[in-house]
Amino acid sequence: MDTLLVVGAGPKALAVAAKASVLKELGYPAPRVVAIEQHAVGGNWLPGGGWTDGNHRLGTSPEKDIGFPYRSNLVQGHNREINEKMLTFSWTSFLVDHGGFTEWIDRGRPSPQHHMWAKYLQWVAKKAQLELIVGSVRSMSCDTGEWSLTVEGPNGQTIQCEGDALMITGPGSSKSALYKHPRMLSVAEFWDLAGRRQLPLSSRAAVIGGGETAGSVLDELARHDAMSISVVSPMATLYTRGESYFENSLYSDPTKWIALTNEEKRDVIRRTDRGVFSVRVQETLLGDNRVSHLQGRVVRAKSDGDLLALTLNNGTRGDRTHTFDLVVDATGGQPLWFVDLMDQDAADVLELSVGSEITQERIEASIGYDLAVESMTPKLFLPNLAGVSQGPGFPNLSCLGMLSDRVLRSDVVEGSTRSRKAARALRDA
C-alpha cells in the first residue's frame, strides 16, 4: 500500500506511524500514514474529547507504549535494529527528553494522568512526522481499489482524502445516551460538566456500565456529594481486571491465543477486559460505602416526578424498577460506529467479505493475521475488533508494537520480495 488512512490519531495510529518512519529510515518499504482526527493528536485523552477530563490516570502501565513489547518480527536479521530505533519513541525516552524520568522513577513509576499520556502521543507524532488532518469523517466510500473519505474541517470546509488502505481506531462518539432524559447524561455531557465543576447535585446517582469507561466516571462521581451511587450492569458482580502474569502474557504475546476455542477466547476477554474495572478503581470503590451494585440490563426509562425511573431486567427473575436523580450512561463506545459512515457500495463490499449481513460477531470472525478483514479489497484494518480472532491485546494498549508489525508486514514482505527479484534479474543479466 502506498497510503494508509487512519481514522483517529491515538495510540494505534501513532504506533503504525512510528514503525513506518523507522522502516523508511532503515531503507525498507512502508506506506505514507495519514491520520484524521476531530480535535488533536490524543484527543480522546484530553478534556473536550468526550471521554475524560484529562485528570484521571491511565489504567495500563505507560511502559506499554507505542513500541511495546519490542519484539519486532518484520525483517529477518534486522529486527534488533528496528527495536532499538523504536525505543527512541518510548515512554521513558519521552520522560528523559522532558526532564521527568528521575522524578517518575522516584515516585514509583505512577500511571500518568490522561492529559500527560496525550502529551506523550503528541511528542511521538512530532518525532514520526505524522501527517494529520483535523476534521470529522462524514462519509467513506471505496472504488477501484481505493478508499475515499469525505472530511469536514474545523471551519466547515470539505476535504477529500484518498488511500489504498484504511484503518479504523477509537470507540466512536461519547455524546449519545441510552435514553433522552434531562436526568440522564452521556459520557461526553458528564465530563463536560465535571470539567466545568457544574455536575448537578444528586442524592441518589447511578452509573450504567461495568467497564473502564464506567470505572472512570465512578472514580470522579465518588468525589462529589451523592448520598448513594449505584453501578448498574448485567454481570453478577463488579469484576476486577486480571493483572497477574498469566493474564498479562496473553495480552502481550498472543502466540497461545490461536490454540484456544472461541468460547475460551471470549471467556478470557470477558473476565479481563470487558465489563471489568482496573485494580486502582476497585480499590477506590472498596473504601466508599456509598457505592453498591445493581444487577440487570436497563430496558426502560421514564420520568417519575423529578426523578428518573430505570427498569432493570434480570432474565427469569423479573423486572425491577429503581429511581435516581442522576444517571450517567457509561456503557462505552459502539464497536460498529464506522459502518454508519460507509456509503452503500462500501457497505456492500464489507458485507460480501464477511459473508452475510454485517454484525460484530461476523466482522470479528473475519479479521486475519494482519488485523484486516480477510478477502476485502481495498484493505480495511480493524484492530479494535481483532481481539477474538487474533489476541486480546490488539483492541487496547497492550501490544501496540506488535499491532504495527501486523499492519505493516505485507508491505515489508512484498518490498523484500521485489528487491530479491530485482537483485536476481541484475545478477542473471
N, C-alpha and C positions, 0 to 999 in steps of 0.2 A: 504494500500500500504506500502511496505517496503522501497522502494527507489523512490524518486521523482527527476527526472532530470529536470533542468530548463535551458533553453537556454536564456542566458543573466543574468548578475549579477548586476541588477539595483534595484530600489526601490521595485518592486513587489517580486523579488526573496528574497530580504532581509527581507521583511515583513513576508513571509512564513517561512523563516529560523529562524527568531527571535521567532515567535509564536511557532514553533515546539520545539525550545530549552526550552521555558517556559513550555510547556506541559510536556516535558520529565522530567524537574526539579520537577514538581509537581506530577509526577508519572502517567501521562496519556499517551496513545499511540500516537506516532507521527512518521512520516517517516524520514528516512535519506534524507537530502536535498543536492543535488549535482548540482552546477551551472557551466555552461560552458560559458566562456566569452573570446572574442578575445583579449582584451587588459588588463584590470584590473577591479576590482570592481568599479562600477560607471563610466565605460569607456565612455558612451555617454555624460557625463557631463564634460569630460576632453578634453583639446586640444589634437588632434591626434585621437579622437574618431569619427570625421567626422561630428558632429552636432553643435559644438560650439568652440569658442576659450578659453572657461573656464572663461571669464571675465564678461560675461553678467549675468544678475540677474534672479533668479528663478521667474517664472510667478505666482506661487502658494505660499501661506504662508508656511514657513518651519515648522510651528506648525502642519500642516497637514502632519505629519511624518509617519514612518512605523507602528505606533500603532493607529493612528487616525481612528475613533472617540472614541476609548477607551470604546466601549460598547460591549465587547465580549459576545457571547451567545453560548458558547460551552459546558460548564459543569454546570448544574443546581446546585446552591448553592456555586459554586466556581468561578464564573465569575469575582467577585470583586478582588479576589486574582490574577487571570490571568491579569486583567487590571493593577493592581499595579506592577506586575512583568514586564509588557510591558513598563511601564513608565520609567524603567531603560534604555530603548533603545531610549528614546525620543530625539528630537532636543535640548530641554532645558537641559537634562541630559548630552548630548554631550558638550554643551557650558560650563556647570558647570565643567565637567571633564577637559576641556581645558582652564579654567580660563577666558572665554569670555562672561559669562552670563550677568554680570553687564553692560559691555560696550554695549552689544546688546540691553538691556533694555533702557539704557540712550540715545542711538541713535534712539529710536523709533521703535524697532523691524524691522529693514530693511530686505528685502529679500536678502538672501546670493547670492554671485556670484556662478556660476555653479561649479567651482573647489572646493569651500567650501562645497557645497552640496555633491559632490563626496567624500570629506574627511569625512563627516558625515556617508555616506553609508559604507565607509571602516572601520570606527570605529564600526558600527553595525556588520559588517561581522566578525570582530575580536572577539567581545563580544559573538556573536552567534556561533562562531567556524564553520563558513561556510566552507564546502568542495568546493574548487574552482579548476576547470580545465581550464587552459589558453590555448585557441586554437579556431579554427574556425570549426563549424559543416559543414561537406561536404555531409553527407547523413544521412537519417533517415529511419529505417525500423521497422516493428513490426511483431512479430510472437509468437505464443503460449502464448499470454497474456503479452508480454514484448516489450518494446521499445529498440532498439539498435541504437546508434548514432556513426557514424564514425567521429572522430575529428582530424584535422590536428594541431599538436602542433607548437609552435613557431620555432622549429628547423626542421620542415618538417616531424617529426615523426608521425605515425598514432596511435591514442588512441581509443580504443573501450569502450563505456560507455553503461551499461545496467541498466534499471529500469522498474518498473511495472507501472509507470505513467510519463507523460511528460507535462511540462508547457512551452509555448512559450511566450516570452516577447520581447519588443523592436520593433522599427519601420523598421528593416531591414537595407539595405545598403543606404548610402547617396552619393554614388560615381557615380550614373547614372544621366544623364540629358535628357530632352525631345528630344533633337537633338544634334548630334555630330557636333560641330562647334567651331572654335577657339575663337569666341566671346561669347560663352555660357559656363558658369561654373556650375558644380554640387554644391550641398551644401558642400560636402567634399572639393572640389577644392577651393571654396570661403573661407572657414575657414582656410585652409592651407595657402593660400596666405595672408589672413588678419593677421594670427598669425605671419607670417614672414615679415609683412609690405611690401608686394610686390603686392598688388592689382593693376591691370593696371589702368592707368589714363583714366578717362571717362568724356565726356561732357554730354552724354545722356544715362543714365542707366535704366534698367528695372529689376524688381523682379517679377517672376511669382509665384503666390500663395497668399492666403489670410488668412492663419492660423498662428500659433505661430512660426513655422519654418521661414516663410517669415517675420514675425514681427522682429525676432532676426536679420535676415540678413539686413533688412531695418534700424534697430537701429544702426548697425555697418556701413552700407553704408552711412548713413547720416553724419557720422563723417569724411567723405572723401570729395573730392573737385568736385564731379559731379555737373554740372550746373542744371540738372533736373533728377528726379528719378520717374519713373512710376511704379505703382503697378498694375499688370495685373491679374485680377481674373474675373470669370463669374458672381459674385454677383453684384447687382445693386449699391452697395456702400461698403465701408470698415466698418465692424461692430465691435463694442467693446464687449468683453466678458462680459456676465451678471455677476455682482458681488454683487447683492442685497441678502438679507436673503432668499428670495423665490427661487431664482435660486440655491444658495449655498446649501440650505437644501435638494434639490433633489439629489445633488451630495453626500452629507454626509450621507443621510439616504434614501435609495430607497424604503421605505415602500409604498409610494403612487405610485410608478412607475408602478407596475403591473396593476393598475386600468386604466392607460392611453391607448388609442388606439395607434397602430403602427404609424399612421400619427402624432399624438400628440407627441409621443416619438421622432420621427425623427425631428420634428419641434423644440423641446427643444434643442436637440443636435446641430442642425444647427445654432440656434440662440446664443448658449452659449459656444460651444466648437469647432466645425469645421468651418473653414473659418472666424475666428474672431481673433482680436488682443487683448492682455491684455490692461487694462486701462493705465498702465505705458507706454507701447509702443505708444498707441494712443496719449497720452499727449505729448510725444516727437515729433511725426509726425505733430501734430496740429500746433506747433510753427515753422515748417520748410516749407517755401513757395516753396521749390523746389520739394516737394512731391505731386504727383497727382495720380488719379485712372483712369485706362483704363478698361472698362468692356469688357469681351469677353473671349472666350476659344481659346488658341493657336492651330491652325490647320495646320500651315505650317511655316517653317523657311528656309531661303535661304540667300546666300551671296548677298550683294548689294555693290559692290566695297569693301571698307574696313569695311563696316558696316554689321549688321545682320538685315534682314527684317523679322518681325513677322506678320503673317496674323491672325487676330482675328475674330472669328465667333460669331455673336450675334443673332443667330436664324433667324428669318424672316427679320431682319433689314439689312442683307447683310454683306459681309466680308469687313474688313478694314485692311490695311497694314501700319505698323509703323516701322521705322528704329531706331536702337540703336547701340552704340559702346561697350556696355557691358550688358550682360543678365545673371541673376542668376536664375536657376530653383530651386525654393524653395517650390515645391508642396508637400514636405513631403515624408514620407515613404510609402511603398507598403504594405497594410494590409495582403495580402496573400503571402508574400515573402517566408514563410516557406514551402509552398506547392511544390515549385521547388526543395526542398531538399529531398522530400519523394520519396522512390522507388515506383515501380508500385503497389506492394502489399499494402503498407501503404496508397497510394492514393486511392486504391480500397476500403479499409476499411472505409476511411473517406467519400468517395462518397456514399457508402451504408448507412452510418449513417445519412447523410444529405438528403438522398432520391433521389438524382439525380446528375447531373453534379455539380462540386464544383464551387460555386460562393460566393462572400462575403455576399450577402443577405441571401443565404440558410444557410451558417455557422452561421451567426448572429441569425437566427431564431431557430437554433438547440441547442443553448447553454442553459444549465439548471441552476438550483439554485447553483450548486457547481462550476459554471463557466467552466464546461467541456462540450464537445459535447455529447449530450444525446445518450444513447444506444451504444456508441462506446467503444469497448474493444480492447486494453488497453486504460486507461483514457488519454484524450488529453485536458488539460486545456488551454483555450484561453481567458484570461481576457481582452486583447486588443480589442476583438471583442464582448465582452459581454455587451456593452453599451445599445444597443437597447432592448435586451431581459431582462436584469437584473438590469440595472441602469447606468446612465451616468458617475458615478464616478469611475467605475472599470477600464476603459482603462487608466486613468491618475493617479494623486497623491491625489485624493480627499477622498478616503476611504480605505487606504491600510490595516488598521486593520480589517475591515470587509471583505476585499478580502481574507486575510489569514484565517479568520474564515470559509469562504465558501469552500476554497480549502481543509482545514484540517478536516472539520466537519465529513465527513463519517468515517474517521479513529477513531475519538474520540467516535462517536456513536457506531460503531461496537465494539470497545475495551470495552466500558462500558457495552454493551450487553453481551459480552463474560464473563466479570467479574461477572456480576449478575448471569449468568447461572452457572458459576463455584461455586459461593457462595451458590446457591440453591442446587447444587449437593452435596456439602460438608455438608450442613445442613440436607439434606434428607438421607445421607449415614448412 
